[in-house]
């Protein structure tokens, strides 16, 4: 290869490298913790795919809650983050407080890119989620498809025989690129293999101006009238007498 061809080859490699870096940077998006489609006072939750991985060998749900909570607090926003996962002792929908039969209707759930994941608790566990590309958005701002340990059936209950930490058994896994039942149930995997998890926040409220309650407005009005009357009486007392 002559020098000219070598220079052309090096230039081509440089361009390819630049494109790889540029594309990698383009995948990172700002993390949005207050959905732009909501109004002050509206309630909501957040959900994300973890940037780190963990194996499924423990049957203690607190191990997984601590794992996702550390990532959520450090990279997203302080919250009581819970793993969307099930052990033989607890269902994912109960661990996250999204059981439509026990926790009520619930609130809208958003991903970290401002996209709606589910309208409420029942919608989350009806067999499909809203995003066409699944729950791909991670706590580090990146997005991608990966196998996710869940131990959970599509309705949010424990996947019997394949829960997190069940001795001698494989674990139920989902995949973050799907919006149908496969986001939660896409087969099984050896529980010693480290994989990502889904995480969910506690309930937040969109910040905004606080509107006083009617009773507070009434007290404020009475106080204002009283102050005005006091000032008028004082002004009359101080007025000079005329002959």
Backbone as CSV, one residue per row, in Angstrom:
resi,resn,N_x,N_y,N_z,CA_x,CA_y,CA_z,C_x,C_y,C_z
1,UNK,0.853,-1.196,0.000,0.000,0.000,0.000,0.880,1.234,0.000
2,UNK,0.704,2.136,-1.003,1.536,3.335,-1.070,1.075,4.373,-0.052
3,UNK,1.888,5.467,0.043,1.610,6.469,1.071,0.251,7.148,0.879
4,UNK,-0.124,7.387,-0.369,-1.400,8.042,-0.644,-2.553,7.185,-0.158
5,UNK,-2.489,5.879,-0.429,-3.545,4.982,0.007,-3.590,4.883,1.534
6,UNK,-2.398,4.929,2.152,-2.345,4.880,3.615,-3.034,6.104,4.210
7,UNK,-2.749,7.306,3.616,-3.372,8.534,4.119,-4.896,8.476,3.961
8,UNK,-5.348,7.984,2.825,-6.796,7.866,2.584,-7.416,6.888,3.586
9,UNK,-6.709,5.786,3.848,-7.202,4.781,4.778,-7.305,5.361,6.193
10,UNK,-6.288,6.113,6.607,-6.297,6.724,7.932,-7.420,7.753,8.050
11,UNK,-7.632,8.521,6.967,-8.704,9.515,6.966,-10.062,8.834,7.111
12,UNK,-10.232,7.720,6.404,-11.492,6.981,6.481,-11.725,6.453,7.893
13,UNK,-10.664,5.947,8.529,-10.795,5.458,9.896,-11.172,6.581,10.850
14,UNK,-10.585,7.761,10.627,-10.893,8.907,11.480,-12.352,9.309,11.359
15,UNK,-12.869,9.295,10.127,-14.269,9.659,9.894,-15.203,8.657,10.555
16,UNK,-14.854,7.355,10.402,-15.669,6.318,11.029,-15.674,6.483,12.546
17,UNK,-14.507,6.757,13.118,-14.420,6.946,14.560,-15.231,8.132,15.026
18,UNK,-15.183,9.223,14.246,-15.953,10.411,14.591,-17.447,10.116,14.547
19,UNK,-17.857,9.359,13.538,-19.277,9.014,13.417,-19.737,8.154,14.577
20,UNK,-18.889,7.215,15.000,-19.232,6.347,16.120,-19.411,7.170,17.389
21,UNK,-18.499,8.097,17.628,-18.591,8.955,18.819,-19.832,9.823,18.761
22,UNK,-20.095,10.389,17.575,-21.252,11.267,17.413,-22.554,10.526,17.643
23,UNK,-22.652,9.325,17.067,-23.859,8.524,17.254,-24.033,8.144,18.710
24,UNK,-22.928,7.778,19.370,-22.989,7.419,20.781,-23.477,8.569,21.633
25,UNK,-23.025,9.790,21.318,-23.475,10.955,22.054,-24.933,11.260,21.760
26,UNK,-25.370,11.005,20.547,-26.747,11.306,20.174,-27.744,10.425,20.911
27,UNK,-27.287,9.247,21.340,-28.184,8.344,22.055,-28.503,8.847,23.455
28,UNK,-27.627,9.678,24.004,-27.857,10.222,25.340,-28.838,11.383,25.246
29,UNK,-29.862,11.359,26.091,-30.866,12.421,26.083,-30.984,12.998,27.489
30,UNK,-31.427,14.261,27.600,-31.620,14.840,28.935,-32.656,14.046,29.724
31,UNK,-32.419,13.883,31.000,-33.368,13.198,31.871,-34.417,14.197,32.339
32,UNK,-35.675,13.892,32.091,-36.781,14.776,32.452,-37.541,14.153,33.614
33,UNK,-37.573,14.868,34.728,-38.215,14.326,35.928,-39.581,14.951,36.202
34,UNK,-39.959,15.984,35.440,-41.298,16.572,35.562,-41.936,16.543,34.180
35,UNK,-42.895,15.663,33.940,-43.509,15.543,32.611,-44.079,16.869,32.120
36,UNK,-43.773,17.213,30.896,-44.206,18.502,30.342,-45.680,18.511,29.957
37,UNK,-46.314,17.349,29.887,-47.726,17.286,29.501,-48.670,17.465,30.691
38,UNK,-48.117,17.533,31.903,-48.946,17.666,33.096,-49.028,19.113,33.559
39,UNK,-49.895,19.361,34.535,-50.122,20.702,35.061,-49.742,20.753,36.539
40,UNK,-49.499,21.961,37.073,-49.154,22.074,38.492,-50.170,21.364,39.383
41,UNK,-49.653,20.559,40.290,-50.509,19.804,41.189,-50.812,18.396,40.731
42,UNK,-50.604,18.094,39.441,-50.855,16.736,38.932,-49.863,15.742,39.539
43,UNK,-50.336,14.532,39.787,-49.487,13.480,40.342,-48.998,12.550,39.244
44,UNK,-47.834,11.946,39.463,-47.249,11.044,38.468,-46.150,10.208,39.111
45,UNK,-45.700,9.201,38.376,-44.535,8.403,38.757,-43.543,8.397,37.600
46,UNK,-42.321,7.965,37.892,-41.282,7.803,36.882,-40.818,6.346,36.872
47,UNK,-40.345,5.901,35.717,-39.797,4.545,35.601,-38.590,4.576,34.679
48,UNK,-37.641,3.682,34.933,-36.462,3.617,34.062,-35.887,2.212,34.024
49,UNK,-35.032,1.996,33.045,-34.242,0.780,32.912,-32.883,1.061,33.543
50,UNK,-32.399,0.164,34.388,-31.136,0.442,35.082,-29.942,0.421,34.123
51,UNK,-28.992,1.285,34.399,-27.762,1.325,33.604,-26.790,0.231,34.055
52,UNK,-26.965,-0.245,35.282,-26.101,-1.292,35.827,-26.853,-2.618,35.851
53,UNK,-26.130,-3.690,36.167,-26.723,-5.021,36.146,-26.589,-5.709,37.511
54,UNK,-27.457,-6.678,37.740,-27.451,-7.432,38.987,-27.964,-8.836,38.680
55,UNK,-27.480,-9.844,39.437,-28.001,-11.196,39.202,-29.285,-11.396,40.006
56,UNK,-29.951,-12.513,39.779,-31.268,-12.764,40.380,-31.212,-13.863,41.421
57,UNK,-30.104,-13.993,42.141,-29.924,-15.112,43.065,-30.538,-14.880,44.447
58,UNK,-30.897,-13.646,44.792,-31.469,-13.367,46.109,-32.997,-13.417,46.057
59,UNK,-33.598,-13.973,47.134,-35.055,-13.970,47.227,-35.557,-12.822,48.113
60,UNK,-34.648,-11.910,48.468,-34.995,-10.747,49.297,-35.230,-9.542,48.382
61,UNK,-36.453,-9.073,48.289,-36.782,-7.969,47.388,-36.026,-6.695,47.752
62,UNK,-35.625,-6.566,49.031,-34.902,-5.368,49.454,-33.532,-5.258,48.783
63,UNK,-32.961,-6.390,48.387,-31.688,-6.366,47.663,-31.861,-5.619,46.343
64,UNK,-32.933,-5.898,45.659,-33.193,-5.271,44.357,-33.689,-3.832,44.525
65,UNK,-34.472,-3.584,45.576,-34.910,-2.213,45.844,-33.721,-1.312,46.148
66,UNK,-32.797,-1.831,46.938,-31.594,-1.044,47.264,-30.768,-0.779,46.012
67,UNK,-30.682,-1.759,45.146,-29.931,-1.633,43.895,-30.498,-0.513,43.016
68,UNK,-31.795,-0.533,42.761,-32.384,0.483,41.876,-32.469,1.836,42.573
69,UNK,-32.660,1.827,43.890,-32.765,3.084,44.633,-31.453,3.863,44.576
70,UNK,-30.344,3.141,44.656,-29.051,3.813,44.579,-28.837,4.483,43.240
71,UNK,-29.226,3.817,42.159,-29.068,4.388,40.826,-30.025,5.555,40.613
72,UNK,-31.275,5.383,41.046,-32.261,6.442,40.871,-31.909,7.699,41.644
73,UNK,-31.515,7.533,42.910,-31.159,8.689,43.731,-29.931,9.409,43.190
74,UNK,-28.961,8.653,42.714,-27.702,9.239,42.253,-27.826,9.902,40.881
75,UNK,-28.608,9.312,39.990,-28.611,9.758,38.597,-29.888,10.446,38.135
76,UNK,-30.984,10.267,38.878,-32.268,10.809,38.410,-32.791,11.856,39.382
77,UNK,-33.406,11.404,40.466,-33.963,12.293,41.487,-34.193,11.466,42.743
78,UNK,-34.062,12.096,43.896,-34.254,11.381,45.152,-35.697,10.891,45.261
79,UNK,-35.853,9.618,45.558,-37.174,9.014,45.669,-37.028,7.661,46.349
80,UNK,-38.136,7.073,46.721,-38.119,5.705,47.216,-38.292,4.795,46.000
81,UNK,-37.214,4.607,45.254,-37.256,3.790,44.039,-37.437,2.326,44.386
82,UNK,-38.306,1.645,43.656,-38.561,0.228,43.871,-38.326,-0.562,42.586
83,UNK,-37.847,-1.793,42.745,-37.637,-2.669,41.599,-38.970,-3.203,41.090
84,UNK,-39.150,-3.205,39.776,-40.334,-3.834,39.190,-39.981,-5.311,39.027
85,UNK,-40.025,-6.021,40.144,-39.625,-7.423,40.164,-40.369,-8.180,41.244
86,UNK,-40.413,-9.509,41.111,-41.161,-10.348,42.038,-40.292,-11.458,42.610
87,UNK,-40.471,-11.706,43.892,-39.919,-12.901,44.529,-41.091,-13.822,44.853
88,UNK,-40.806,-14.952,45.455,-41.877,-15.859,45.851,-42.717,-15.248,46.975
89,UNK,-42.168,-14.198,47.629,-42.844,-13.596,48.772,-43.638,-12.334,48.415
90,UNK,-43.350,-11.711,47.283,-44.024,-10.457,46.953,-44.120,-10.280,45.443
91,UNK,-45.264,-9.761,44.998,-45.475,-9.478,43.580,-44.916,-8.103,43.233
92,UNK,-44.521,-7.931,41.977,-43.980,-6.650,41.518,-44.985,-5.517,41.696
93,UNK,-46.255,-5.797,41.441,-47.259,-4.743,41.543,-47.479,-4.309,42.986
94,UNK,-47.225,-5.223,43.948,-47.328,-4.839,45.357,-46.056,-4.137,45.823
95,UNK,-44.920,-4.588,45.338,-43.655,-3.957,45.717,-43.595,-2.507,45.254
96,UNK,-44.220,-2.220,44.117,-44.193,-0.860,43.567,-45.435,-0.042,43.919
97,UNK,-46.391,-0.638,44.626,-47.605,0.090,44.987,-48.484,0.393,43.792
98,UNK,-48.500,-0.535,42.804,-49.292,-0.314,41.594,-50.342,-1.395,41.384
99,UNK,-50.710,-2.080,42.448,-51.730,-3.120,42.356,-53.099,-2.449,42.202
100,UNK,-53.754,-2.580,41.048,-55.022,-1.877,40.847,-56.125,-2.334,41.790
101,UNK,-55.988,-3.514,42.404,-57.005,-4.030,43.313,-56.784,-3.568,44.754
102,UNK,-55.560,-3.184,45.077,-55.241,-2.750,46.429,-54.881,-1.272,46.506
103,UNK,-54.249,-0.753,45.467,-53.743,0.627,45.484,-54.604,1.595,44.676
104,UNK,-55.710,1.109,44.132,-56.614,2.000,43.416,-56.162,2.304,41.998
105,UNK,-56.726,3.364,41.457,-56.471,3.746,40.066,-55.006,4.082,39.836
106,UNK,-54.416,4.803,40.781,-53.024,5.198,40.610,-52.887,6.455,39.766
107,UNK,-51.691,6.687,39.280,-51.375,7.909,38.540,-50.639,7.557,37.251
108,UNK,-50.533,8.516,36.314,-49.754,8.252,35.097,-48.293,7.967,35.427
109,UNK,-47.693,7.105,34.621,-46.289,6.729,34.811,-45.523,7.127,33.559
110,UNK,-44.423,7.851,33.742,-43.635,8.360,32.627,-42.222,7.796,32.652
111,UNK,-41.629,7.698,31.468,-40.218,7.345,31.367,-39.383,8.622,31.483
112,UNK,-38.084,8.472,31.540,-37.198,9.616,31.773,-37.009,10.491,30.539
113,UNK,-37.583,10.091,29.411,-37.520,10.935,28.207,-38.823,11.695,28.000
114,UNK,-39.664,11.761,29.047,-40.931,12.504,29.009,-42.032,11.749,28.275
115,UNK,-41.820,10.465,27.984,-42.808,9.673,27.260,-43.661,8.867,28.239
116,UNK,-44.966,8.821,27.970,-45.891,8.093,28.836,-45.652,6.586,28.746
117,UNK,-45.529,5.941,29.896,-45.385,4.486,29.953,-46.744,3.815,30.129
118,UNK,-47.564,4.348,31.037,-48.896,3.805,31.296,-49.759,4.895,31.909
119,UNK,-51.063,4.835,31.647,-51.982,5.849,32.153,-52.247,5.720,33.649
120,UNK,-52.230,4.485,34.153,-52.522,4.244,35.565,-52.114,2.819,35.913
121,UNK,-52.474,2.372,37.112,-52.060,1.046,37.568,-52.600,-0.080,36.687
122,UNK,-53.891,-0.009,36.369,-54.484,-1.064,35.548,-53.859,-1.098,34.161
123,UNK,-53.571,0.061,33.624,-52.975,0.139,32.291,-51.566,-0.447,32.278
124,UNK,-50.855,-0.299,33.378,-49.494,-0.838,33.463,-49.497,-2.356,33.378
125,UNK,-50.541,-2.986,33.958,-50.545,-4.438,34.068,-51.613,-5.099,33.193
126,UNK,-52.002,-4.444,32.095,-53.019,-5.039,31.223,-52.423,-5.842,30.075
127,UNK,-51.109,-6.056,30.094,-50.467,-6.858,29.062,-49.680,-6.071,28.037
128,UNK,-49.762,-4.735,28.103,-48.983,-3.917,27.169,-48.699,-2.557,27.797
129,UNK,-47.651,-1.916,27.312,-47.313,-0.561,27.755,-47.395,0.369,26.560
130,UNK,-47.396,1.674,26.812,-47.660,2.649,25.755,-46.522,2.826,24.741
131,UNK,-45.257,2.929,25.171,-44.201,3.271,24.211,-43.998,2.207,23.132
132,UNK,-43.927,2.627,21.905,-43.719,1.699,20.796,-42.384,0.978,20.912
133,UNK,-41.377,1.659,21.470,-40.042,1.079,21.587,-39.761,0.513,22.973
134,UNK,-40.781,0.377,23.809,-40.602,-0.235,25.112,-39.970,0.678,26.146
135,UNK,-39.694,0.094,27.313,-39.093,0.841,28.424,-37.576,0.772,28.300
136,UNK,-37.031,1.565,27.395,-35.620,1.493,27.037,-34.760,2.538,27.738
137,UNK,-35.357,3.551,28.310,-34.590,4.707,28.797,-34.013,4.455,30.180
138,UNK,-32.709,4.709,30.285,-31.944,4.345,31.465,-31.633,5.552,32.336
139,UNK,-31.179,5.278,33.545,-30.855,6.341,34.497,-29.607,7.124,34.111
140,UNK,-28.828,6.649,33.134,-27.645,7.388,32.686,-27.928,8.217,31.435
141,UNK,-29.195,8.302,31.022,-29.556,9.099,29.863,-29.457,8.374,28.543
142,UNK,-28.933,7.148,28.555,-28.824,6.363,27.335,-30.086,5.521,27.130
143,UNK,-30.198,4.956,25.949,-31.376,4.167,25.614,-30.946,2.954,24.807
144,UNK,-31.550,1.805,25.118,-31.197,0.618,24.358,-31.990,-0.593,24.791
145,UNK,-31.944,-1.633,23.971,-32.660,-2.862,24.282,-31.788,-3.837,25.041
146,UNK,-32.368,-4.494,26.028,-31.600,-5.471,26.795,-32.551,-6.412,27.524
147,UNK,-32.035,-7.576,27.859,-32.778,-8.511,28.683,-32.874,-7.954,30.105
148,UNK,-34.035,-8.111,30.724,-34.299,-7.522,32.039,-34.832,-8.604,32.972
149,UNK,-34.225,-8.756,34.137,-34.740,-9.738,35.087,-35.973,-9.161,35.779
150,UNK,-37.060,-9.971,35.818,-38.309,-9.495,36.406,-38.898,-10.478,37.418
151,UNK,-38.835,-11.779,37.121,-39.491,-12.765,37.971,-40.997,-12.585,37.992
152,UNK,-41.519,-11.926,36.960,-42.894,-11.430,36.998,-43.686,-11.811,35.758
153,UNK,-44.965,-12.120,35.968,-45.899,-12.367,34.878,-46.411,-11.033,34.345
154,UNK,-47.011,-11.011,33.155,-47.476,-9.750,32.560,-48.479,-8.969,33.407
155,UNK,-49.209,-9.651,34.316,-50.188,-8.943,35.136,-49.596,-8.398,36.431
156,UNK,-48.274,-8.494,36.575,-47.609,-7.930,37.744,-47.471,-8.864,38.919
157,UNK,-47.944,-10.093,38.783,-47.820,-11.074,39.859,-46.547,-11.905,39.672
158,UNK,-46.176,-12.626,40.709,-44.989,-13.472,40.645,-45.147,-14.548,39.582
159,UNK,-44.101,-14.749,38.793,-44.101,-15.791,37.777,-43.729,-17.106,38.461
160,UNK,-44.732,-17.889,38.834,-44.513,-19.087,39.646,-43.473,-20.013,39.030
161,UNK,-42.500,-20.382,39.849,-41.437,-21.251,39.387,-40.248,-20.506,38.800
162,UNK,-40.413,-19.200,38.549,-39.338,-18.431,37.908,-39.158,-17.062,38.559
163,UNK,-39.422,-16.965,39.863,-39.277,-15.695,40.556,-37.806,-15.414,40.873
164,UNK,-37.541,-14.211,41.300,-36.187,-13.829,41.693,-35.747,-14.664,42.886
165,UNK,-34.570,-15.275,42.788,-33.971,-15.968,43.916,-34.554,-17.305,44.274
166,UNK,-35.369,-17.894,43.418,-35.922,-19.210,43.726,-34.816,-20.257,43.578
167,UNK,-34.474,-20.979,44.641,-33.344,-21.911,44.593,-33.468,-22.944,43.476
168,UNK,-32.396,-23.089,42.717,-32.325,-24.114,41.689,-33.171,-23.871,40.464
169,UNK,-33.753,-22.679,40.324,-34.639,-22.408,39.192,-34.103,-21.261,38.341
170,UNK,-34.584,-21.200,37.126,-34.277,-20.061,36.276,-35.190,-18.899,36.655
171,UNK,-34.871,-17.718,36.160,-35.665,-16.542,36.487,-36.381,-16.040,35.237
172,UNK,-37.600,-15.528,35.444,-38.352,-14.931,34.343,-37.686,-13.621,33.939
173,UNK,-37.547,-13.417,32.633,-36.951,-12.186,32.131,-37.882,-11.542,31.102
174,UNK,-37.771,-10.232,30.994,-38.462,-9.494,29.950,-37.427,-8.899,29.026
175,UNK,-37.887,-8.066,28.091,-36.954,-7.378,27.205,-37.438,-5.954,26.988
176,UNK,-36.513,-5.013,27.090,-36.883,-3.593,27.121,-37.293,-3.018,25.769
177,UNK,-37.205,-3.774,24.686,-37.583,-3.224,23.383,-39.040,-3.515,23.027
178,UNK,-39.738,-4.270,23.882,-41.108,-4.664,23.548,-42.139,-3.846,24.311
179,UNK,-43.326,-3.694,23.693,-44.428,-3.013,24.355,-45.559,-3.972,24.708
180,UNK,-45.504,-5.208,24.201,-46.529,-6.198,24.530,-46.109,-6.954,25.787
181,UNK,-46.680,-8.130,26.021,-46.370,-8.875,27.239,-44.886,-9.197,27.385
182,UNK,-44.160,-9.143,26.280,-42.742,-9.518,26.325,-41.872,-8.482,27.035
183,UNK,-42.411,-7.294,27.307,-41.618,-6.329,28.083,-41.373,-6.867,29.497
184,UNK,-42.295,-7.745,29.947,-42.180,-8.340,31.272,-41.888,-9.836,31.207
185,UNK,-42.306,-10.492,30.129,-42.197,-11.942,30.032,-41.677,-12.330,28.648
186,UNK,-40.354,-12.525,28.564,-39.734,-12.868,27.279,-38.882,-14.124,27.404
187,UNK,-39.269,-14.991,28.331,-38.524,-16.233,28.500,-37.907,-16.347,29.875
188,UNK,-36.945,-17.253,30.014,-36.263,-17.469,31.294,-34.753,-17.474,31.073
189,UNK,-34.035,-17.311,32.160,-32.578,-17.222,32.094,-31.988,-17.759,33.387
190,UNK,-30.764,-18.273,33.319,-30.058,-18.695,34.524,-29.949,-17.499,35.474
191,UNK,-30.393,-17.673,36.702,-30.452,-16.543,37.638,-29.082,-16.011,38.061
192,UNK,-28.010,-16.724,37.729,-26.674,-16.235,38.077,-26.152,-15.212,37.063
193,UNK,-26.836,-15.077,35.933,-26.419,-14.105,34.922,-26.893,-12.703,35.329
194,UNK,-25.986,-11.753,35.391,-26.346,-10.388,35.764,-27.022,-9.683,34.594
195,UNK,-28.155,-9.055,34.866,-28.910,-8.324,33.852,-29.474,-7.039,34.457
196,UNK,-30.064,-6.213,33.623,-30.656,-4.961,34.084,-32.010,-5.222,34.742
197,UNK,-32.536,-4.177,35.393,-33.860,-4.248,35.989,-34.660,-3.001,35.618
198,UNK,-35.969,-3.073,35.810,-36.827,-1.904,35.704,-37.000,-1.314,37.108
199,UNK,-37.120,0.011,37.167,-37.307,0.686,38.457,-38.464,1.666,38.374
200,UNK,-39.134,1.878,39.507,-40.244,2.822,39.565,-40.135,3.701,40.808
201,UNK,-40.515,4.953,40.649,-40.438,5.911,41.747,-41.696,5.875,42.608
202,UNK,-41.653,6.641,43.684,-42.862,6.920,44.452,-43.694,7.943,43.668
203,UNK,-44.796,8.383,44.224,-45.656,9.364,43.554,-45.103,10.766,43.770
204,UNK,-44.960,11.513,42.676,-44.546,12.909,42.717,-45.738,13.799,42.379
205,UNK,-45.610,15.089,42.638,-46.594,16.082,42.219,-45.881,17.182,41.459
206,UNK,-46.459,17.625,40.365,-45.873,18.714,39.579,-45.885,19.975,40.423
207,UNK,-44.739,20.630,40.597,-44.714,21.846,41.423,-45.477,22.991,40.762
208,UNK,-45.950,23.894,41.576,-46.688,25.047,41.055,-47.209,25.886,42.191
209,UNK,-47.907,26.982,41.842,-48.446,27.891,42.848,-49.504,27.175,43.681
210,UNK,-49.447,27.400,44.994,-50.423,26.811,45.897,-51.630,27.727,46.000
211,UNK,-52.803,27.213,45.683,-54.035,27.994,45.767,-54.622,27.830,47.158
212,UNK,-54.836,28.946,47.904,-55.386,28.823,49.260,-56.766,28.179,49.247
213,UNK,-57.061,27.440,50.308,-58.383,26.851,50.436,-59.415,27.949,50.678
214,UNK,-60.706,27.697,50.382,-61.740,28.720,50.576,-61.753,29.289,51.987
215,UNK,-61.564,28.441,53.004,-61.566,28.924,54.382,-60.427,29.898,54.618
216,UNK,-59.267,29.620,53.984,-58.125,30.512,54.132,-58.405,31.851,53.469
217,UNK,-59.051,31.814,52.295,-59.398,33.054,51.606,-60.371,33.888,52.432
218,UNK,-61.323,33.216,53.107,-62.299,33.927,53.924,-61.620,34.619,55.094
219,UNK,-60.709,33.895,55.757,-59.984,34.492,56.874,-59.135,35.666,56.428
220,UNK,-58.532,35.529,55.237,-57.713,36.608,54.702,-58.568,37.836,54.425
221,UNK,-59.765,37.617,53.875,-60.662,38.736,53.582,-61.127,39.435,54.838
222,UNK,-61.478,38.652,55.881,-61.911,39.243,57.145,-60.795,40.063,57.757
223,UNK,-59.574,39.524,57.682,-58.430,40.258,58.224,-58.200,41.564,57.498
224,UNK,-58.336,41.546,56.175,-58.128,42.764,55.386,-59.163,43.822,55.720
225,UNK,-60.437,43.407,55.861,-61.511,44.352,56.211,-61.266,44.944,57.591
226,UNK,-60.861,44.082,58.527,-60.594,44.563,59.872,-59.459,45.578,59.898
227,UNK,-58.398,45.310,59.135,-57.261,46.227,59.088,-57.660,47.553,58.477
228,UNK,-58.477,47.514,57.424,-58.931,48.747,56.793,-59.780,49.570,57.751
229,UNK,-60.680,48.900,58.510,-61.524,49.617,59.477,-60.694,50.260,60.564
230,UNK,-59.671,49.538,61.033,-58.802,50.087,62.086,-58.090,51.339,61.602
231,UNK,-57.596,51.306,60.376,-56.880,52.465,59.836,-57.808,53.677,59.683
232,UNK,-59.078,53.442,59.270,-60.025,54.546,59.114,-60.342,55.179,60.457
233,UNK,-60.555,54.327,61.502,-60.850,54.867,62.835,-59.675,55.655,63.369
234,UNK,-58.468,55.147,63.149,-57.277,55.839,63.645,-57.091,57.162,62.921
235,UNK,-57.402,57.197,61.624,-57.262,58.428,60.856,-58.212,59.502,61.352
236,UNK,-59.459,59.078,61.732,-60.427,60.044,62.251,-59.980,60.623,63.582
237,UNK,-59.417,59.790,64.453,-58.954,60.266,65.760,-57.822,61.273,65.612
238,UNK,-56.980,61.081,64.656,-55.821,61.949,64.474,-56.139,63.207,63.699
239,UNK,-57.318,63.277,63.092,-57.666,64.452,62.288,-57.822,65.675,63.190
240,UNK,-57.280,66.894,62.846,-57.373,68.120,63.663,-58.814,68.605,63.753
241,UNK,-59.167,69.140,64.951,-60.503,69.696,65.151,-60.624,71.041,64.473
242,UNK,-61.772,71.304,63.885,-61.975,72.610,63.204,-62.982,73.426,64.000
243,UNK,-62.759,74.776,64.098,-63.634,75.655,64.847,-64.808,76.084,64.002
